[in-house]
Amino acid sequence: MGRIDDIANQYVEEWAPLSPIGATYVGITGYDDKLDDLSPEGFAAQADLTRRTVAALNATEPEGDTEFVAREAMLERLNLSLARYEAGEDESEINVISSAIHGVRQVFDLMPTEGEDAAANIAARMELIPAAVEQYQRTVLKAAAEGHVSARQQIIEVAKQCDIWTDPAGDDFYHGLARRLNASGALANRLAEAAAAATAATSSFGEFLRTELAPKGREKQAAGRERYALASQYFLGARVDLDETYAWGFEELHRLETEMRAVSAEIAGPGSSIDDAVTKLDADPKYRIDGKEAFREWMQSLAERAISDLNGTHFDIPQPIQRIEACLAPTSDGGIYYTGPSEDFSRPGRMWWAVPQGIDSFSTWREVTTVYHEGVPGHHLQVAQTAYRSELLNRWQRLLCWCSGHGEGWALYSERLMDDLGYLADPADKLGMLDGQAFRAARVIVDIGMHLELEIPRDNPFGFHPGERWTPELGWEFMRAHCRVPDENLRFELNRYLGWPGQAPSYKVGERIWLQARDDAKRRKGADFDLKTFHRDALNLGSLGLDPLQKALARL
């Protein structure tokens, strides 16, 4: 082990006590009964660790190419993390998908639930929520006083989420969790009291957001070019020309919709529209599953079949990674996401679906590509393999490094790869993949357009409000016109874009950069290029920003 690896491993050792929530997320044991210090002092302590680590990395020469890549990856991620903290983004971030209150709620989804020790850890962690909420309120008020505050509309939307999480007629999350543990005696009483305290604290936090923070919130949700440029670089791990990327989004969406119309004609007959094909597929019992549990079982089966088929042919998948779990989330916000395995793989990688209330029937043609995105060869292969490669990657690389453009870009690239490999031969499944791709292309346009308040091109291929400037209202109109997503889900999506600038484009822009990296490798290697080798070498680098990825691949 070289000196860079020592620095990286020391960072993990110091980081875990500062972020018990993060430790649970990545599967480091021993912290399940604790919560992060969400006070300004707690945020400052994490920033101090990052500064000290950056200084140590800058003062240390890497030993060999493996450590060179690790050092590049760490410096890129940690320096951007510091830039976000110093710009006030970390302390002030409250949006419908990413904030400290979401981290507190979601960490319970990943905790063990079997046995008395597990139940006691859950009780202990729930008991800490009132203090954590008080700390977090102090942090966001301090940030607001310093001029860093989220948009008023985002604050109000998060308050609504707190209502749903705590409503006995809604998710009733903490009480429901306590009941599911089936504890008895004193432990059952402790869990009930802890759940009541956590519920009350979360509910009061929602009221705090409405009455104290929202009046201080920004009127306009647009981030502006300076904030957006930092956010884009953070989520991509690369600097891109935002205006060129915006223009490319229109071209890409037009290309995808042209292909969708061709596939729709195969499904519904010559001259059929995309909506005609969607209507026909949604009415076909072949592509419908009723019941949440039946849908979960379908996802599980498809994920396992993909692992079996791809292992030994297009990828070499280590044994621990061949296990994946499809799960229904205990909340109902409509999110679909992946969580990685624990460090020792006792907790497998998991695909999660937070099914909206009232939804009990599912269209499989839409979701085949989703399973490949979240499972193999998407997030599960990428994240779990990184966690497994202890002989190649240090502990920081295996557990803590995540770049959305790299990860989401790979997962979207994986959907297209499965089409290339023949797994979307059914035109229905192909349409589902293209629909998902078009959805991601549309949000490149809308996310950049709304946050930079750009002019809509006068010659845009859709004839959409030429020459006007983007607003949230135009963003809603455009997404409804180009996305086949239920309104309740689409409203959440638009709120997410407005509150989390730069993240939504990272999927499609990340895929674009992955494809560029593959094309560059083909040009360099010529007849010696091998796709399986390219994938192996790229994934063996672990997660890293897309600029360091391209540089590392160019040296292979």
LUMDOMI-125188 format. One record per residue (C-alpha): z, y, x. Coordinates in steps of 0.1 Angstrom, whole numbers, plus 5000, padded with zeros to 4 digits. Layout:
<pts>
+------+------+------+
:   zz :   yy :   xx :
+------+------+------+
:    Z :    Y :    X :
...
+------+------+------+
</pts>
This chain:
<pts>
+------+------+------+
:   zz :   yy :   xx :
+------+------+------+
: 5000 : 5000 : 5000 :
: 4990 : 5034 : 5014 :
: 5007 : 5068 : 5012 :
: 4987 : 5080 : 4982 :
: 4998 : 5049 : 4963 :
: 5034 : 5056 : 4973 :
: 5031 : 5091 : 4959 :
: 5015 : 5078 : 4927 :
: 5041 : 5051 : 4921 :
: 5069 : 5076 : 4928 :
: 5055 : 5099 : 4902 :
: 5057 : 5071 : 4876 :
: 5093 : 5063 : 4886 :
: 5103 : 5100 : 4880 :
: 5081 : 5105 : 4850 :
: 5095 : 5077 : 4828 :
: 5130 : 5091 : 4825 :
: 5115 : 5125 : 4816 :
: 5093 : 5110 : 4790 :
: 5109 : 5080 : 4773 :
: 5083 : 5083 : 4745 :
: 5055 : 5080 : 4770 :
: 5073 : 5051 : 4787 :
: 5073 : 5032 : 4754 :
: 5036 : 5040 : 4749 :
: 5026 : 5026 : 4782 :
: 5050 : 4997 : 4780 :
: 5076 : 5005 : 4807 :
: 5108 : 4988 : 4796 :
: 5143 : 5003 : 4795 :
: 5136 : 5036 : 4775 :
: 5133 : 5024 : 4739 :
: 5166 : 5039 : 4729 :
: 5158 : 5074 : 4742 :
: 5136 : 5104 : 4734 :
: 5121 : 5131 : 4755 :
: 5139 : 5164 : 4761 :
: 5117 : 5186 : 4739 :
: 5134 : 5218 : 4749 :
: 5116 : 5244 : 4771 :
: 5137 : 5230 : 4800 :
: 5123 : 5195 : 4793 :
: 5087 : 5207 : 4794 :
: 5095 : 5227 : 4826 :
: 5110 : 5196 : 4843 :
: 5078 : 5176 : 4837 :
: 5057 : 5205 : 4850 :
: 5079 : 5207 : 4881 :
: 5073 : 5170 : 4888 :
: 5036 : 5175 : 4885 :
: 5037 : 5205 : 4909 :
: 5056 : 5185 : 4935 :
: 5032 : 5156 : 4932 :
: 5002 : 5178 : 4936 :
: 5017 : 5194 : 4967 :
: 5024 : 5159 : 4982 :
: 4988 : 5147 : 4974 :
: 4973 : 5178 : 4990 :
: 4994 : 5172 : 5022 :
: 4984 : 5135 : 5025 :
: 4951 : 5120 : 5037 :
: 4939 : 5089 : 5018 :
: 4936 : 5056 : 5036 :
: 4902 : 5042 : 5027 :
: 4879 : 5048 : 4997 :
: 4902 : 5032 : 4971 :
: 4929 : 5057 : 4979 :
: 4903 : 5085 : 4981 :
: 4893 : 5078 : 4945 :
: 4929 : 5076 : 4934 :
: 4937 : 5109 : 4951 :
: 4907 : 5126 : 4935 :
: 4916 : 5112 : 4901 :
: 4953 : 5124 : 4903 :
: 4945 : 5159 : 4916 :
: 4919 : 5164 : 4888 :
: 4942 : 5153 : 4860 :
: 4974 : 5168 : 4873 :
: 4959 : 5202 : 4882 :
: 4944 : 5205 : 4847 :
: 4978 : 5194 : 4832 :
: 4994 : 5222 : 4851 :
: 4968 : 5247 : 4840 :
: 4974 : 5238 : 4804 :
: 5012 : 5242 : 4808 :
: 5008 : 5275 : 4826 :
: 4985 : 5287 : 4798 :
: 5011 : 5280 : 4773 :
: 4991 : 5252 : 4756 :
: 5017 : 5223 : 4761 :
: 5047 : 5241 : 4745 :
: 5027 : 5257 : 4717 :
: 5005 : 5228 : 4706 :
: 5009 : 5220 : 4670 :
: 4980 : 5205 : 4651 :
: 4973 : 5177 : 4626 :
: 4969 : 5150 : 4653 :
: 4987 : 5161 : 4685 :
: 5021 : 5175 : 4688 :
: 5056 : 5165 : 4699 :
: 5066 : 5157 : 4663 :
: 5036 : 5133 : 4661 :
: 5047 : 5116 : 4693 :
: 5082 : 5112 : 4680 :
: 5070 : 5096 : 4647 :
: 5043 : 5074 : 4663 :
: 5064 : 5059 : 4691 :
: 5082 : 5037 : 4666 :
: 5049 : 5019 : 4658 :
: 5050 : 5005 : 4693 :
: 5086 : 4994 : 4695 :
: 5096 : 4957 : 4693 :
: 5112 : 4949 : 4659 :
: 5124 : 4914 : 4664 :
: 5161 : 4907 : 4671 :
: 5193 : 4927 : 4671 :
: 5186 : 4945 : 4704 :
: 5153 : 4958 : 4691 :
: 5169 : 4970 : 4658 :
: 5197 : 4987 : 4678 :
: 5171 : 5005 : 4700 :
: 5153 : 5018 : 4669 :
: 5186 : 5030 : 4654 :
: 5196 : 5048 : 4686 :
: 5162 : 5065 : 4689 :
: 5162 : 5076 : 4652 :
: 5197 : 5090 : 4658 :
: 5183 : 5113 : 4685 :
: 5156 : 5128 : 4662 :
: 5177 : 5157 : 4648 :
: 5186 : 5169 : 4683 :
: 5149 : 5165 : 4694 :
: 5137 : 5185 : 4664 :
: 5162 : 5213 : 4673 :
: 5149 : 5213 : 4709 :
: 5113 : 5214 : 4698 :
: 5119 : 5243 : 4674 :
: 5134 : 5263 : 4703 :
: 5103 : 5255 : 4724 :
: 5077 : 5266 : 4699 :
: 5096 : 5298 : 4691 :
: 5099 : 5306 : 4728 :
: 5061 : 5300 : 4732 :
: 5054 : 5321 : 4702 :
: 5075 : 5350 : 4716 :
: 5054 : 5348 : 4747 :
: 5021 : 5350 : 4728 :
: 5013 : 5313 : 4726 :
: 5012 : 5300 : 4691 :
: 4990 : 5276 : 4671 :
: 4969 : 5288 : 4641 :
: 4988 : 5294 : 4609 :
: 4966 : 5269 : 4590 :
: 4974 : 5241 : 4615 :
: 5011 : 5248 : 4612 :
: 5010 : 5245 : 4574 :
: 4990 : 5213 : 4576 :
: 5015 : 5197 : 4599 :
: 5043 : 5208 : 4575 :
: 5024 : 5188 : 4548 :
: 5023 : 5158 : 4571 :
: 5061 : 5160 : 4575 :
: 5063 : 5160 : 4537 :
: 5042 : 5128 : 4534 :
: 5061 : 5110 : 4562 :
: 5094 : 5117 : 4544 :
: 5085 : 5115 : 4507 :
: 5099 : 5084 : 4490 :
: 5067 : 5083 : 4470 :
: 5046 : 5087 : 4502 :
: 5050 : 5070 : 4535 :
: 5089 : 5072 : 4535 :
: 5085 : 5062 : 4571 :
: 5120 : 5061 : 4586 :
: 5137 : 5045 : 4556 :
: 5108 : 5020 : 4553 :
: 5112 : 5011 : 4590 :
: 5149 : 5005 : 4586 :
: 5144 : 4982 : 4556 :
: 5117 : 4962 : 4574 :
: 5141 : 4953 : 4602 :
: 5162 : 4932 : 4578 :
: 5194 : 4939 : 4597 :
: 5228 : 4931 : 4582 :
: 5264 : 4944 : 4584 :
: 5273 : 4973 : 4606 :
: 5238 : 4975 : 4622 :
: 5222 : 4977 : 4588 :
: 5245 : 5006 : 4579 :
: 5238 : 5023 : 4612 :
: 5200 : 5020 : 4606 :
: 5203 : 5034 : 4571 :
: 5223 : 5064 : 4584 :
: 5199 : 5069 : 4613 :
: 5169 : 5068 : 4590 :
: 5185 : 5093 : 4566 :
: 5192 : 5117 : 4595 :
: 5157 : 5113 : 4609 :
: 5141 : 5118 : 4575 :
: 5162 : 5149 : 4569 :
: 5154 : 5163 : 4603 :
: 5117 : 5157 : 4599 :
: 5118 : 5173 : 4564 :
: 5136 : 5203 : 4577 :
: 5111 : 5207 : 4605 :
: 5084 : 5209 : 4579 :
: 5103 : 5237 : 4562 :
: 5108 : 5254 : 4596 :
: 5071 : 5253 : 4602 :
: 5064 : 5269 : 4568 :
: 5090 : 5296 : 4568 :
: 5096 : 5305 : 4605 :
: 5066 : 5295 : 4626 :
: 5037 : 5299 : 4602 :
: 5042 : 5336 : 4597 :
: 5039 : 5339 : 4635 :
: 5008 : 5317 : 4636 :
: 4973 : 5329 : 4646 :
: 4952 : 5341 : 4617 :
: 4920 : 5328 : 4632 :
: 4916 : 5291 : 4641 :
: 4887 : 5297 : 4667 :
: 4900 : 5292 : 4702 :
: 4876 : 5316 : 4719 :
: 4856 : 5309 : 4750 :
: 4883 : 5311 : 4776 :
: 4907 : 5287 : 4759 :
: 4879 : 5264 : 4749 :
: 4865 : 5261 : 4784 :
: 4899 : 5249 : 4797 :
: 4903 : 5225 : 4768 :
: 4868 : 5211 : 4773 :
: 4873 : 5206 : 4810 :
: 4907 : 5189 : 4803 :
: 4892 : 5165 : 4777 :
: 4861 : 5157 : 4797 :
: 4873 : 5158 : 4832 :
: 4841 : 5177 : 4839 :
: 4827 : 5212 : 4836 :
: 4798 : 5213 : 4813 :
: 4775 : 5242 : 4802 :
: 4789 : 5248 : 4767 :
: 4758 : 5266 : 4754 :
: 4735 : 5239 : 4767 :
: 4757 : 5212 : 4752 :
: 4758 : 5230 : 4719 :
: 4720 : 5231 : 4718 :
: 4718 : 5195 : 4729 :
: 4740 : 5186 : 4699 :
: 4713 : 5197 : 4675 :
: 4687 : 5177 : 4693 :
: 4708 : 5146 : 4694 :
: 4718 : 5148 : 4658 :
: 4681 : 5152 : 4648 :
: 4671 : 5123 : 4669 :
: 4698 : 5100 : 4654 :
: 4690 : 5110 : 4618 :
: 4653 : 5103 : 4624 :
: 4663 : 5068 : 4636 :
: 4686 : 5064 : 4606 :
: 4658 : 5071 : 4582 :
: 4637 : 5044 : 4598 :
: 4665 : 5019 : 4595 :
: 4672 : 5030 : 4559 :
: 4636 : 5022 : 4551 :
: 4642 : 4986 : 4563 :
: 4672 : 4983 : 4541 :
: 4661 : 5000 : 4509 :
: 4623 : 5001 : 4511 :
: 4596 : 5025 : 4523 :
: 4604 : 5062 : 4516 :
: 4641 : 5055 : 4510 :
: 4666 : 5081 : 4522 :
: 4697 : 5075 : 4542 :
: 4718 : 5079 : 4511 :
: 4696 : 5054 : 4492 :
: 4704 : 5028 : 4519 :
: 4741 : 5037 : 4519 :
: 4742 : 5033 : 4481 :
: 4725 : 4999 : 4483 :
: 4748 : 4986 : 4510 :
: 4780 : 4999 : 4493 :
: 4770 : 4980 : 4461 :
: 4763 : 4948 : 4480 :
: 4792 : 4923 : 4478 :
: 4781 : 4909 : 4512 :
: 4793 : 4940 : 4528 :
: 4825 : 4946 : 4508 :
: 4861 : 4934 : 4514 :
: 4888 : 4940 : 4489 :
: 4925 : 4942 : 4500 :
: 4940 : 4957 : 4532 :
: 4952 : 4924 : 4546 :
: 4918 : 4907 : 4541 :
: 4902 : 4937 : 4559 :
: 4927 : 4934 : 4587 :
: 4919 : 4897 : 4591 :
: 4882 : 4905 : 4592 :
: 4887 : 4930 : 4620 :
: 4909 : 4905 : 4639 :
: 4882 : 4878 : 4636 :
: 4854 : 4900 : 4647 :
: 4873 : 4914 : 4677 :
: 4882 : 4878 : 4688 :
: 4846 : 4867 : 4684 :
: 4833 : 4896 : 4706 :
: 4858 : 4887 : 4733 :
: 4847 : 4851 : 4733 :
: 4810 : 4860 : 4733 :
: 4811 : 4886 : 4760 :
: 4835 : 4869 : 4784 :
: 4816 : 4852 : 4812 :
: 4783 : 4866 : 4802 :
: 4783 : 4904 : 4803 :
: 4819 : 4909 : 4814 :
: 4845 : 4888 : 4831 :
: 4876 : 4893 : 4810 :
: 4910 : 4882 : 4825 :
: 4931 : 4859 : 4804 :
: 4958 : 4885 : 4793 :
: 4931 : 4908 : 4780 :
: 4916 : 4881 : 4758 :
: 4945 : 4888 : 4733 :
: 4941 : 4916 : 4709 :
: 4958 : 4925 : 4676 :
: 4944 : 4943 : 4646 :
: 4971 : 4962 : 4628 :
: 4975 : 4983 : 4596 :
: 4995 : 5014 : 4605 :
: 5026 : 5023 : 4585 :
: 5012 : 5057 : 4577 :
: 4982 : 5068 : 4556 :
: 4964 : 5096 : 4573 :
: 4932 : 5077 : 4577 :
: 4933 : 5075 : 4615 :
: 4918 : 5047 : 4635 :
: 4930 : 5043 : 4670 :
: 4938 : 5019 : 4699 :
: 4971 : 5014 : 4718 :
: 4972 : 4997 : 4751 :
: 4992 : 4967 : 4762 :
: 5026 : 4969 : 4777 :
: 5029 : 4968 : 4815 :
: 5038 : 4931 : 4814 :
: 5013 : 4923 : 4786 :
: 5041 : 4910 : 4764 :
: 5028 : 4936 : 4739 :
: 4990 : 4932 : 4735 :
: 4965 : 4959 : 4731 :
: 4962 : 4968 : 4694 :
: 4936 : 4983 : 4670 :
: 4953 : 5004 : 4643 :
: 4940 : 5016 : 4609 :
: 4961 : 5041 : 4589 :
: 4945 : 5034 : 4556 :
: 4946 : 5064 : 4532 :
: 4967 : 5059 : 4500 :
: 4947 : 5045 : 4472 :
: 4920 : 5028 : 4494 :
: 4919 : 4991 : 4489 :
: 4882 : 4983 : 4493 :
: 4862 : 4985 : 4525 :
: 4826 : 4985 : 4536 :
: 4821 : 4962 : 4566 :
: 4787 : 4975 : 4575 :
: 4803 : 5008 : 4585 :
: 4831 : 4992 : 4606 :
: 4814 : 4965 : 4627 :
: 4807 : 4991 : 4653 :
: 4843 : 5005 : 4650 :
: 4857 : 4971 : 4660 :
: 4834 : 4971 : 4691 :
: 4846 : 5007 : 4698 :
: 4883 : 5000 : 4696 :
: 4882 : 4964 : 4709 :
: 4857 : 4948 : 4733 :
: 4837 : 4961 : 4750 :
: 4853 : 4994 : 4741 :
: 4889 : 5007 : 4745 :
: 4906 : 4973 : 4747 :
: 4884 : 4961 : 4776 :
: 4886 : 4994 : 4794 :
: 4923 : 5002 : 4789 :
: 4937 : 4966 : 4792 :
: 4916 : 4958 : 4823 :
: 4928 : 4990 : 4840 :
: 4964 : 4979 : 4832 :
: 4957 : 4945 : 4847 :
: 4940 : 4955 : 4880 :
: 4972 : 4958 : 4901 :
: 4953 : 4946 : 4932 :
: 4929 : 4976 : 4929 :
: 4948 : 5004 : 4912 :
: 4982 : 5020 : 4917 :
: 5007 : 5023 : 4889 :
: 4998 : 5058 : 4879 :
: 4962 : 5048 : 4876 :
: 4970 : 5017 : 4856 :
: 4995 : 5033 : 4832 :
: 4993 : 5071 : 4830 :
: 4957 : 5082 : 4837 :
: 4937 : 5089 : 4806 :
: 4907 : 5112 : 4802 :
: 4893 : 5114 : 4767 :
: 4857 : 5119 : 4779 :
: 4860 : 5088 : 4801 :
: 4877 : 5067 : 4775 :
: 4861 : 5078 : 4743 :
: 4828 : 5082 : 4761 :
: 4830 : 5046 : 4772 :
: 4839 : 5034 : 4738 :
: 4809 : 5052 : 4722 :
: 4787 : 5039 : 4750 :
: 4800 : 5004 : 4742 :
: 4788 : 5007 : 4706 :
: 4753 : 5015 : 4718 :
: 4755 : 4987 : 4744 :
: 4763 : 4961 : 4717 :
: 4731 : 4972 : 4699 :
: 4712 : 4967 : 4732 :
: 4728 : 4933 : 4736 :
: 4716 : 4922 : 4701 :
: 4749 : 4923 : 4682 :
: 4737 : 4948 : 4656 :
: 4706 : 4929 : 4646 :
: 4715 : 4933 : 4609 :
: 4700 : 4967 : 4599 :
: 4732 : 4974 : 4579 :
: 4753 : 4971 : 4610 :
: 4727 : 4992 : 4629 :
: 4729 : 5019 : 4603 :
: 4767 : 5019 : 4606 :
: 4765 : 5024 : 4644 :
: 4739 : 5052 : 4640 :
: 4760 : 5068 : 4613 :
: 4790 : 5069 : 4636 :
: 4769 : 5083 : 4664 :
: 4755 : 5110 : 4642 :
: 4790 : 5118 : 4630 :
: 4800 : 5124 : 4667 :
: 4769 : 5144 : 4674 :
: 4776 : 5167 : 4644 :
: 4810 : 5175 : 4656 :
: 4797 : 5185 : 4690 :
: 4778 : 5212 : 4671 :
: 4806 : 5222 : 4648 :
: 4835 : 5221 : 4673 :
: 4817 : 5242 : 4699 :
: 4801 : 5264 : 4673 :
: 4833 : 5272 : 4653 :
: 4856 : 5278 : 4683 :
: 4831 : 5300 : 4702 :
: 4819 : 5315 : 4669 :
: 4783 : 5310 : 4680 :
: 4751 : 5319 : 4662 :
: 4735 : 5290 : 4644 :
: 4700 : 5287 : 4660 :
: 4673 : 5303 : 4639 :
: 4651 : 5274 : 4646 :
: 4676 : 5246 : 4640 :
: 4659 : 5214 : 4628 :
: 4680 : 5213 : 4596 :
: 4672 : 5248 : 4583 :
: 4710 : 5253 : 4581 :
: 4721 : 5290 : 4577 :
: 4698 : 5302 : 4605 :
: 4711 : 5332 : 4624 :
: 4746 : 5331 : 4608 :
: 4778 : 5327 : 4629 :
: 4800 : 5296 : 4625 :
: 4831 : 5297 : 4604 :
: 4853 : 5269 : 4592 :
: 4836 : 5271 : 4558 :
: 4802 : 5266 : 4573 :
: 4817 : 5238 : 4594 :
: 4828 : 5220 : 4562 :
: 4794 : 5225 : 4546 :
: 4776 : 5211 : 4577 :
: 4798 : 5181 : 4581 :
: 4795 : 5172 : 4544 :
: 4757 : 5175 : 4546 :
: 4755 : 5152 : 4577 :
: 4784 : 5128 : 4574 :
: 4790 : 5100 : 4549 :
: 4827 : 5102 : 4550 :
: 4850 : 5106 : 4519 :
: 4861 : 5142 : 4514 :
: 4898 : 5135 : 4520 :
: 4890 : 5119 : 4554 :
: 4865 : 5146 : 4563 :
: 4890 : 5174 : 4555 :
: 4914 : 5158 : 4580 :
: 4886 : 5156 : 4605 :
: 4877 : 5193 : 4602 :
: 4913 : 5203 : 4605 :
: 4916 : 5181 : 4636 :
: 4886 : 5199 : 4652 :
: 4900 : 5233 : 4644 :
: 4934 : 5224 : 4658 :
: 4924 : 5204 : 4688 :
: 4896 : 5223 : 4705 :
: 4873 : 5204 : 4728 :
: 4885 : 5169 : 4720 :
: 4860 : 5159 : 4693 :
: 4829 : 5165 : 4715 :
: 4844 : 5144 : 4743 :
: 4831 : 5112 : 4726 :
: 4794 : 5121 : 4725 :
: 4794 : 5143 : 4756 :
: 4814 : 5115 : 4774 :
: 4788 : 5090 : 4763 :
: 4761 : 5113 : 4776 :
: 4777 : 5115 : 4810 :
: 4782 : 5077 : 4811 :
: 4745 : 5072 : 4804 :
: 4736 : 5097 : 4831 :
: 4758 : 5078 : 4855 :
: 4741 : 5045 : 4846 :
: 4706 : 5061 : 4850 :
: 4716 : 5075 : 4884 :
: 4728 : 5041 : 4895 :
: 4694 : 5026 : 4884 :
: 4675 : 5051 : 4904 :
: 4697 : 5046 : 4935 :
: 4695 : 5008 : 4935 :
: 4661 : 5002 : 4920 :
: 4654 : 4965 : 4918 :
: 4689 : 4957 : 4929 :
: 4705 : 4973 : 4899 :
: 4725 : 4948 : 4878 :
: 4741 : 4960 : 4845 :
: 4771 : 4936 : 4847 :
: 4779 : 4947 : 4882 :
: 4776 : 4984 : 4872 :
: 4801 : 4979 : 4844 :
: 4825 : 4959 : 4866 :
: 4824 : 4985 : 4894 :
: 4828 : 5014 : 4870 :
: 4857 : 4999 : 4851 :
: 4874 : 4989 : 4884 :
: 4877 : 5026 : 4892 :
: 4902 : 5029 : 4863 :
: 4903 : 5059 : 4841 :
: 4895 : 5092 : 4857 :
: 4878 : 5125 : 4849 :
: 4840 : 5123 : 4845 :
: 4832 : 5145 : 4875 :
: 4853 : 5123 : 4898 :
: 4837 : 5092 : 4881 :
: 4802 : 5103 : 4889 :
: 4811 : 5111 : 4925 :
: 4828 : 5077 : 4929 :
: 4799 : 5058 : 4914 :
: 4775 : 5076 : 4937 :
: 4793 : 5061 : 4967 :
: 4790 : 5025 : 4955 :
+------+------+------+
</pts>
